Every structure is written in C-alpha cells, then in structure tokens.
Amino acid sequence: MLSNYNTSLELLEVVQREQLYKKLLLQLKKDFDLANVPIQISMDVTPTELKSLLHEKIYFLIVEKFPEYLNLLYVVDISENEVKKIAPSDAVDVAAEVAFLLLKREWQKVWYKAKYSS
C-alpha cells in the first residue's frame, strides 16, 4: 500500500503490517552495497534503530564523504527534485529528510516487487 507518509516510523509501521520489513532490510543492504557504502544492518533491527542508523549514516556521508552520498542517492534512485525540496538547514535535519526519502524509495521498490512479481 503506497501512500503519503509523514514520518519514517509511520512508513516502517506500514512495512511491518504488510510483512515486508525483512525484504526492506535486504533491499537497503543491496543498494548500500551497490553504492559501495558499507553499512551494518542486522535482520533483527527495530524500526526505531533502523531510522537512527540510516540518519547517522547519511549524516556521516554528507559531512565526511559527499561523493559517496551522491552515489548512494543515484543508486537508490532518489529524485533530484525531491532532494531540492528539502529546506536548507543544518546537516542533521537534511540527513533526517534524506533518510526519509531513502526509506520511501526503498519501500516503493519492495512493494512493487511483492505486488507484481510472479
């Protein structure tokens, strides 16, 4: 069920209700690996921990490894227009917004695969 979500946790609750949380974690691992950005996501991570982990990782990439951050956005296929809509503020707030965009895009991928694969 794809719809508008207001927060990362709200989105992750829907993912759990749809019983696709593990597939979302696998998709995240896959795309981070494809972007050559190491991240440690255990399969028993809670939604709150996942949100924090992604926020911290994206913040680190923005501040310390900007080319890798851009590559991750490209691999995950986050719309440039969506990123441009983020109000300029400090890196912590931007990282939270980008983490939310990343989760929305990854959820979209997982949902479509689950709904339309044979």
C-alpha positions as CSV (number, residue, x, y, z in Angstrom):
1,M,0.0,0.0,0.0
2,L,1.8,3.1,-1.2
3,S,0.5,6.3,0.1
4,N,1.8,9.5,1.7
5,Y,3.7,9.1,4.9
6,N,4.6,11.8,7.3
7,T,7.5,10.2,9.2
8,S,9.9,7.4,8.8
9,L,8.4,5.5,11.7
10,E,4.9,5.7,10.2
11,L,6.3,4.3,7.0
12,L,8.1,1.5,8.8
13,E,4.9,0.6,10.7
14,V,3.1,0.1,7.4
15,V,6.0,-2.0,6.1
16,Q,5.7,-4.2,9.2
17,R,1.9,-4.5,8.8
18,E,2.5,-5.6,5.2
19,Q,5.0,-8.2,6.4
20,L,7.7,-6.9,4.1
21,Y,10.1,-5.5,6.7
22,K,12.8,-8.2,6.1
23,K,12.6,-7.6,2.4
24,L,13.1,-3.8,3.0
25,L,16.2,-4.5,5.1
26,L,17.6,-6.7,2.3
27,Q,16.8,-4.0,-0.3
28,L,18.6,-1.4,1.8
29,K,21.7,-3.7,2.2
30,K,21.7,-4.4,-1.5
31,D,21.6,-0.8,-2.5
32,F,24.1,0.4,0.0
33,D,26.4,-2.4,-1.3
34,L,25.8,-1.3,-4.9
35,A,26.7,2.2,-3.9
36,N,29.9,0.9,-2.2
37,V,28.8,2.4,1.1
38,P,29.3,0.0,3.9
39,I,26.5,-0.3,6.5
40,Q,25.8,-2.9,9.1
41,I,22.1,-3.7,9.3
42,S,21.1,-6.7,11.3
43,M,18.0,-8.6,10.4
44,D,16.5,-8.1,13.9
45,V,16.9,-4.3,14.0
46,T,13.9,-2.5,15.2
47,P,12.3,0.3,13.1
48,T,13.4,3.0,15.6
49,E,17.0,1.6,15.5
50,L,16.9,1.4,11.7
51,K,15.7,5.0,11.4
52,S,18.5,6.2,13.7
53,L,21.1,4.1,11.9
54,L,20.1,5.5,8.5
55,H,20.1,9.0,9.8
56,E,23.5,8.7,11.3
57,K,25.0,7.1,8.2
58,I,23.6,9.7,5.8
59,Y,24.7,12.5,8.1
60,F,28.2,11.0,8.1
61,L,28.2,10.7,4.3
62,I,27.0,14.4,3.9
63,V,29.7,15.7,6.2
64,E,32.6,13.4,5.5
65,K,32.1,11.6,2.2
66,F,29.9,13.7,-0.1
67,P,30.7,11.9,-3.3
68,E,29.6,8.6,-1.8
69,Y,26.5,10.3,-0.5
70,L,25.7,11.4,-4.1
71,N,26.4,8.0,-5.4
72,L,24.0,6.4,-2.9
73,L,21.2,8.8,-3.9
74,Y,21.9,7.8,-7.5
75,V,21.9,4.1,-6.8
76,V,18.7,4.2,-4.7
77,D,17.2,6.4,-7.4
78,I,16.0,9.3,-5.2
79,S,14.6,12.1,-7.3
80,E,16.8,15.2,-7.5
81,N,13.7,17.3,-7.3
82,E,12.7,15.7,-4.0
83,V,16.2,16.5,-2.6
84,K,15.9,20.1,-3.8
85,K,12.6,20.5,-1.9
86,I,14.4,20.0,1.4
87,A,14.6,23.3,3.2
88,P,18.3,24.3,3.6
89,S,19.2,24.0,7.3
90,D,21.8,22.2,9.2
91,A,23.2,18.8,8.1
92,V,21.4,16.9,10.9
93,D,18.0,18.0,9.6
94,V,18.9,17.4,6.0
95,A,20.2,13.9,6.8
96,A,16.8,13.1,8.6
97,E,14.9,14.3,5.5
98,V,17.1,12.3,3.1
99,A,16.8,9.2,5.3
100,F,13.0,9.5,5.0
101,L,13.3,9.9,1.2
102,L,15.6,6.9,1.0
103,L,13.1,4.8,3.1
104,K,10.2,5.9,0.9
105,R,12.0,4.9,-2.3
106,E,13.2,1.6,-1.0
107,W,9.7,0.8,0.3
108,Q,8.4,1.6,-3.2
109,K,10.8,-0.9,-4.7
110,V,9.9,-3.6,-2.2
111,W,6.2,-3.0,-2.5
112,Y,6.2,-3.2,-6.3
113,K,8.3,-6.4,-6.3
114,A,6.0,-8.0,-3.8
115,K,2.8,-7.0,-5.6
116,Y,3.9,-7.6,-9.2
117,S,6.4,-10.4,-9.2
118,S,5.2,-13.9,-10.0
